[in-house]
Amino acid sequence: ILGQAAALTLMYSSIYVSGANVSLASAMLCLALAEAAAVMGYFYLEVDHSTLQTMTAEHPLGASIMKILNSDWTRAVAVGAVNLFIPAMALLDMLRQKIRLATGRSESDGHLLTPAGQKLAKELSTWNWCSICMKVNVLGMIFVALLAGMKWTYVFLSWCNEVLAATGLSFVAVVVLTFFIGLAMFMIPVVPGSAVYLFAGVVLGAQSQLETSSVSYWPGVCITCAMCSIAKMIACVGQYLIGYLAGKSVHVQKFVGVDKVFTRAMEQILTERGFKLGKICILVAGPDFPVSMLCGILKLNIPQMLLGTSPVILVSIVPQVLVGALKVVKQTGDPAVWDMVSTIVTGVAAAVQMGAMLFFSWKIMQTIEKDGPALEKQDRPEHRAVAQLTRTQADYDRKYEEVTRWSSMSSPQKILLLSSPALFLTNGFALATDFMLTAEEKICFRSFNIVSRIQDPYELGGLHGNALNLIIAPLGWVVIGCLGLAVLLLQIFEKWMAGLARAKLAQVHGIIEANPDVGSQEHPGHMNSLTDVVPKAATGHRAD
């Protein structure tokens, strides 16, 4: 579990530091993908499942660990991490089997794969591939949204930097404008907070060095840190309110799993008063928008949330503002010294970020181990509506699972199901590869950061006067088109399967109405749930 948490932490942290140091971010993403694939491969090939189940059955945390490891979300992460290497590994295993047979190291058993390959293939055959493919699609959309959102955020902030620099406004006026721009960017889910801090450091760091500025460089950096801290706290309250309002919907509560052990364990950590390390790590190292929104859905105490968030000033805001300011400092000494300082600051911030994410992952596991049974048995009045919704949608969920079973689907449905994740995986692989390449080797998006100028030529890191030149033709446009097609195919498949599930529900409903004895004997309580579910069938699946 911690191995997979470390891989996800590295992926998130690579985006976190990408604006400050692209080389470091590329190395972190590469390491994260390799680690995720290695951990899952080792687990399924080397760990004896029967022994593992025996050991975990004797341990309080065992059931929770096995549930997480065997969940379709974990399997979808593994598929996404291995990506295009899945067919490559299958071909290599076949080749290895042929070599073993040719050299007499193995007797022919009629299988194309080695014993280890057969073991893995047998395990894979038990997976719910429809559910996994759908979750691969979701993960693919999140990955693309974060990556593309980060790049277009830097283009927008670079444009804002150019406009503010050309206005000739006073330092105070620029501080106010930067504050409101940063606050607006915080309220966009795909915009990383680090981009806002970098932007503020670049803009106000440059403004404080102008001859007309009323503030010198280092006081200007301090003012920038204070301004970003205030904007961050206000943004947290705004994100909290969005979650609070969204949490009034029972479907939203069910989606985040307010009645599940994992969410209740997080809630128990977040409700601790004062500066508790687990609480601080979740609020500081977790994704900005989702964490604050979750606090709103759970209706946590706002002052305590802000108190736990306040260490972000030292952990993230100060380092990132400093890195942004160092990018525009008028260097009086060796430029390599300032570059080294910037890299060290970025590396330390990334290390703290990863350490905090690993700690809160461990803390959640520890809480589940200690209080899991009690959390699961809690009967909370505010969650009864969620439990009722789950029971109400159970009939639809069963029918949806029935129509999406691999053996039940037709060939066109299977092709449609596989097409969307295949497009996400291949094009996501292209984007990840592009992210890890140097500026001269880019294939999808040109290298661009906050201190770059849109008007500059490509050789100087600009976009030749057009923001759309961020996309490299033709491959960049092909990737974007394929990702759009993947989303379209996903929507078609979901609508098709949801329609089939509703039709089967309506058919069963008609049978029960024609023969009430069937409904009362074979499906006790079925009439009410069917009446509730059929009009809401589509939203039932999406909420789950």
N, C-alpha and C positions, 0 to 999 in steps of 0.2 A: 504494500500500500504506500509506504513511504517512498519507495523507488518511483512509482508512478506519480506521486505528489511532487517529487523532486523534478521529474521530467516536465510536468505541467508548469511548475514554478520557473524553470529555466526558459520555457517558451514565453511565458508572460513577461518575465524580466528582460528577455531579449527585445521585446517591443518597448518596454519601459525605458531602456537605455539607448534605443536605436537613434534617437534624435541627437544624442550627445556623442556617441561613438559607434559608428556603423560596423567597424571591424570587430569590436567586442561583441556587439549584438549578433552578428553573423556566426561567430564562433559559438555563442551560447545556444542559438537555435539549432545548429548542427549537432551539438552535444546533446541537447534535449531529445531530438528525434532518435539519435543513436541509443540513448539510454532507455527510452520508452520501448523501443524494439527489443533491446537486449534483455530487459527485465521480463517482458511478457514471454519472449522466446525461452528464456531460462526456466521460467515458472512452468510452462506447459511441457517442456521437453525433459527437464531434469527432476522436477518434484513429483514424487509418487502421490497421486491424488487420494488413494485410499488411506495411506498413512497420514496425509495432511488432514483429511476429514476426521480421522480418529483423534488426532492431536487437538484440532480446533473444537471438537465436541466436548472435550474436557476443560476447555478454557472459556471463561465468560465472554471474552471478546471474539471467540472463534466463529460463532454464527454470523456476527456482523461482518467480519473480515471475508468469510466465504461468500456472503451475500453481495458484497461490493465487488469481489474478484470475479464472480460469476454473473454480474449484472451486464446487461447489453450495452450500457454506457462505457464500462471498462473495456469491453470487447471492441466497441466502436473506436475508442481511443487507440487501441492496439492496431486495428486495421488502418486507421489514419496515419499512424506512425510508421508502420512497415510500408504502406502505400504501394508503389509500383514494384517493390521488391518481392511482393507475394508471388506473382507468376515466375519471377526470376529464381526464387528459392525453390519453387516446385520443380522447375526444369533442372536446377543443379542437383536436387535430391534424386531425380530420375537418372541423371548422368552418373551420380555416385553409385546408385544401385547397379547400373550396367558395369561399372568398373569393378565393383565387388564381385559380381557374377563372373566377369571375364578373368579375374585373378584368382578365383576359387575361394575367396574369403567369405562367401555366402552361398548357400544352396538356393536353387530356384524355387520360389514359392508361388510363382504366378503373379506377384505384385510388381508394379512399376516403381514403387517407392521403397526406401529402406525401412527397417523396423521402426526407427525413430519417426520417419515421415508418415508411416502408417498410423502410429500412435497419435500424431498430430492431426492427421486427416480424419481419424475416427472421432476425435474430440470436436473438430470443426463441424462434422456432420450433425452434431447434436445442437448446434447453435440455431437460434431463431434469426435467420438471415434477413428476413423482411424488417424486423425491428432494428437489427443492427444497421442495415442499409439506411433506414430512415434517420437513425441517430448519427451516422456518418455524414449525412446531408446537413443536419443541424450543426454539427461541429465544423463542417466545411464552410457553411455560411458565416459562422462566428469568426473563423480564422481569416476568411477573405475580408469580412467587414472590419476587423481590427487592423489588418495589414493595409488595406486600401484606405481606410479611414485615417490611419496614421499618416500616410503619404499625402493625401489631399489636405489634411490638417496643416502640415508643414507648408504646403503651397499657399494656403489661405493666410496663415500667420506670417509668412514671408511677405505677402502682398500688404498685410496690415503694417508690418514693420517699415516697408518702403513708404507707404502713405503717411504714417506718423512722422517719419524722419523728414518728409518734405513739407510738413505743415508749418514748421517754424514755431510751434506752440511752446509755451513755457513748460518746465519740468513738471510742475504740479498738474497742469492740464493733461499732459501725456500720461501721468500716473492715473488720473481719473479715467481716461479713455481706456487704458490698458486694463484697469480693474474691471470695467464693464464688459470688455471683450473676453477677458479670462473667465468671468462669471458665466457668460453665455456659452462659452466652450465647455465649461464644466458640466452643463446641463445636457450635453450631447453624449449618449452612452458610449459611442465608439471612440471618443477622444480621450487619450490617456492624460492623466493629470500632469505627468512629466513634461508634456509638450507645452502646457500653459506656463509652467515654471521656467522652462527654457526660453520661451517667447518673451516673458516679462524680463528675464535677465538680459537678453539681447537688446530689447528696445530701451529699457531704462539704463542699462549699462552704457549704451552708446549715447543716450541723451545726457547723462551726467558728465560726459567728457567734452561736451560742446563748450565753446568759450562763453556762450550766452547763458549757460546753465547756472542756476542758483545753488546747486548742490554738487560737490565733488564726487569722485568715482566711488570710494568705499562707503561713504554715507548713503550714496544712491543705491548701492547694493543692499545695504541694511534696510532702507525704505522699501525696496522691492520685495525683500523677504517678508516684511510686515504686511505689505499690501496683498501678497499671495496668500499669506496665512489667513487674513480676514476673508478673502474671496473663497478660500477653501472651506472655512467654517460655514459661511452663508450658503455655499453650494451644497454642503452636507445637509443642511436644514431643508433646502429646496428639494433635494433628492428624497429625503425622508418624507416630505409632504406628498410627493408623487406616489411613493410606496404606500403611504397611509391611505390615500384616496383609492388607489388600485386595490388595496387589501380589503376594501369593503365588498369586493366581488368574491363570492365563494369559489369561483373557477380559478381566480388568481391564487387564493389560499391553497387550493388543491394542487396547483401547478408547482408552487414552491415547497409543498409538502409540510405544511405547518403541523400536521399530526404525525409526522414521521420522526423516528428516533434521531436521525442525523440532524435535522433542522432543530429539534428540541434541544439537542446537545449544544448546538451553536447558540441557541437562545439562552440556555443556562449560563454559558460562558459570557455572553454579551450583557447579561443582566447583573453581573457582578459589579459592585460599586467600587469606585476609586481606580487606581492605576494597577490593575491586574494584568500580568504579562500576556496571558492568552487572549484576553479581550483587546488589548492594545495591538497585538499582532494581527488579529482579524481586521480591525478597523483601519490599521495603517497599511498593512501589506496586501490586503485583499483588493480586488478591483473596485475602484472608487464608486461608480454609479450603482452596481448591483448590491454592494454591501450596505450602503446608506438606504437604498430602496427596501432591502430586506428588513432593516431596522424599523422602517415605517410600517411595513406589512405586519411585523410582529408587535407594533405599538410599544416600542421600548422608550425609555426615558431619554429625552433629547439632551438635557445638560450632561447626563452621564455618557451619552454617545459622543458628544463633543469633547468631553474630558478625555475619553479613551482615544479620540482621534488626534488630540493635540500633539503627541510626540511626532506626528508626521512633519512638523516644522523642522525638527532636527534630522530626521531620517531621510526625508525626500525634498522638502521645499528648499532648505538652505543649500544642499549639494547641487541641486539642479539649477537653481538661480545662479549660483557661483559658476557653474559650467557655462551657462549662457552668457554671463557677463565676461568670462575669460575669453570667449570667442570674439569679442569686439574690443578688448582692452588694447590701448595703444602701447605696444610692446617697446620697452626701453632697453631690454636685455635680449638674451638668446631666446628666440621664439620656441625652441625645443623645450625649454624649461616650462613655459606656460602650457604647452601641449601635454607634457608629462604630468603636470599638476592636474589638468583637466581629466586626463585618463585615469589617474589615481582616484580622484574624487568620484568619477563615474563608477569605477570598479568597486570602491568601498560601498557606494549607495546600492549597487546591484547585489553585492554580497549580503548586506543587511536585509535587503528586500527578500532574497531567497531564504536566508536563515529564518526570518520572521514567518514566511509562508510555510516552511517545513515545521516550525514550532507549533503553529496553530493547527496544522494537520495532525501532528502527534497529540496535541491537547484535546482535539475533538475525539480522537480514537480513545484516549485515556478516559474521557468523560463517558463515552459509550460503554467502555469496559466496566467502569465503576457504577454508573447510574442507568445503564441501558434498560434493564428490566423495569425499573421504576418509571422511566420516561415512556416506555411503550405502554404501560398499564394506565397511564394518566387519562382520566376522563374529564376533559375540560369543556365546560359549556360552550365556550367560543369556538370550539372545533367540532361540535356535533353536526353542524351544517355541512362541514367538509365530509365527515363520515357518511352522512345521509346522501350527499352527492355521489360519493364513491359507490355506495350500494345502488343508487338509482341508475348509474351508468354501467353497472356490471353487465347487464344484458347486452348492451351495445358493444362493450369491450369484448365480450365473448364472441359475438358475431363478427366483429372486425378481425379478431385473431383467427377465426375460422376461415374467412374469405382471403386472408393474407398468408395462410399457411402455404408453404412452397408447393406441396403436393396438390393443393386445391387451385392454384393459379394456372391460367392458360399461358401459352408461349408469348403472346403479345404482352401480357401483364408482367411476366418475368423479365422480358427485354426492357420494358419501361422501368421496372423496379431497379434493374442493374445499371441502366444508362445514366441516371442522375448521379449516383455515387461514383461511377466510373469517371464522369466528367469532372466532378469535384476533386477526386483524387489526382487525376492526371494534371489538371490545371492548377490545383493547389500545390502539387509537386513543382510545377514550373515557377509558381510565385515564390515558394520557399527557396528554390534554387537561385532565382533572381535576387532574393533578399541576401543570400550568402555570397554573391559574387561581388567583385570590386567594381568601381565606377566604370572602368573601361570595358568590363565584361557583361554589363547588364543586358538582359534580353527582353524584359517586359516593361519595367519602369526605370526611368533615369534616376540617377542619384541626385537627391535634392534635400536640403535642410533649411532650417529657419534663417540662417545668415546668407543663404544663396539669394540671388536676384533673378526674378523672372525675365527681365530684359537682357540679361547677360547671355552670351553665346554658350553653346554646349561645352566648349573647351574650358570655360571658367565656372562650370557648375550651374549655369542658368538654363532657361527653357526657350531661349531665342524669341522672347516676346510673347509667347502663347502658352498658357497654363496647360492646354491639352497636349503639348509636346512632352509632358511628363510620361505619357504612354508611348512606348517605342513601337513603331510600325515595322512589320505587320504582326509580329507574334503577340505584342501586348494587346492589340485589338482583338486578335483571335481568341486569346485567353478570356478577355472580358465577355466576348460573344458567347463562348462555350459555357461560361459560368451563368450567364443569363439564360441560356438554353437549359442548363441543369435545373435552375429554379423553376422554369416553366414545366419541364417534365415532372418534377416533383409535385407541383400543384395538380397536374393532370392525373397522376397516379393516386394522390390523396383523394381527389374528388371521385374518381372511379371507384376506389375501394370503399369509400364512405357511402356512396350510392348503393353498392351491392350489400353492405351491412344493413343499411336502412331497409332495403327491399326484403332481406331475410327476416328482419324484425317485424316488418309489416305482415309478412306471410305468416309468421308464428302468431302474431296478434290476431289475424283473421281466423286461424284455426281455433284459437282459444275462444274467440267470440262465438264461433259456430258450435263449439262443444265446450261449455263452461266446465264440465267435469274434468276434462283434460288439464285445464289450467289449475284447478284446485288440487288435483291428485299429483300431477307430475311437477308442477311449478308453483308451489305455495307462495303467495305474495307476488306472483308474476304480473298480474294484471296492472297493478298500480305502477310498478316500475316501468313496464312497457309504455304505459300512457305518458309517463313523464319523459321517457328517453327519446321516443321517436321524433318529436319536434326538435330535440336538441342533439341529435346524433352526431352531427359534424363537429360541433363545439365540444362534445364529450370526448372525442378522440384527441383533439388538439390540446385540450386542457390536461389530459393525462400525459 
